[in-house]
Amino acid sequence: MVYEIVWSDVIKRNLRQILNYLRDNASEKTAQKYLADLEERVSVLTKYPESGMLTEKSLRPESFI
């Protein structure tokens, strides 16, 4: 089963801000790569939504290091 990802207005606005920041402080190429990588990861979530689920272990501080 393939799920649909629904982007909220807040997420869309945040994404625009991130892309503008990358364009202004890095390059257009960096912004486009960021967007392509994000779209690829979201695409995986449509097929395997469990892969994005948080677990108790993933919330531990050492998991971010």
C-alpha positions as CSV (number, residue, x, y, z in Angstrom):
1,M,0.0,0.0,0.0
2,V,1.3,3.5,-0.9
3,Y,0.5,6.3,1.5
4,E,0.1,10.0,0.7
5,I,2.2,12.6,2.4
6,V,0.3,15.8,3.3
7,W,2.4,18.9,3.7
8,S,1.0,21.5,6.1
9,D,1.2,25.2,5.3
10,V,3.7,25.6,8.2
11,I,6.0,22.9,6.7
12,K,5.8,24.4,3.2
13,R,6.7,27.8,4.7
14,N,9.6,26.3,6.7
15,L,10.9,24.5,3.6
16,R,10.8,27.7,1.5
17,Q,12.8,29.4,4.3
18,I,15.3,26.6,4.4
19,L,15.7,26.6,0.6
20,N,16.1,30.4,0.5
21,Y,18.7,30.2,3.3
22,L,20.7,27.6,1.3
23,R,20.5,29.7,-1.9
24,D,21.6,32.8,-0.1
25,N,24.4,31.2,2.1
26,A,25.5,28.3,0.0
27,S,24.3,27.9,-3.6
28,E,21.4,27.1,-5.8
29,K,23.0,23.7,-6.4
30,T,23.1,23.0,-2.6
31,A,19.4,24.0,-2.3
32,Q,18.4,21.8,-5.2
33,K,20.4,18.8,-3.7
34,Y,18.7,19.4,-0.3
35,L,15.3,19.4,-2.0
36,A,16.0,16.3,-4.1
37,D,17.3,14.4,-1.0
38,L,14.2,15.4,1.0
39,E,11.9,14.3,-1.8
40,E,13.7,10.9,-2.0
41,R,13.3,10.3,1.7
42,V,9.7,11.4,1.7
43,S,9.1,9.0,-1.2
44,V,10.4,6.1,0.9
45,L,8.0,7.1,3.7
46,T,5.0,6.7,1.3
47,K,5.9,3.1,0.9
48,Y,7.4,2.3,4.3
49,P,5.8,4.7,6.8
50,E,7.1,2.7,9.8
51,S,10.7,3.6,8.7
52,G,10.1,7.2,10.0
53,M,8.5,6.2,13.3
54,L,10.2,7.4,16.5
55,T,11.1,4.8,19.1
56,E,12.1,5.2,22.7
57,K,15.6,4.3,21.6
58,S,15.7,6.9,18.8
59,L,14.8,9.6,21.3
60,R,17.8,9.0,23.6
61,P,20.4,11.7,23.4
62,E,23.2,9.3,22.4
63,S,21.3,8.4,19.3
64,F,22.0,11.9,17.9
65,I,25.7,11.6,18.3
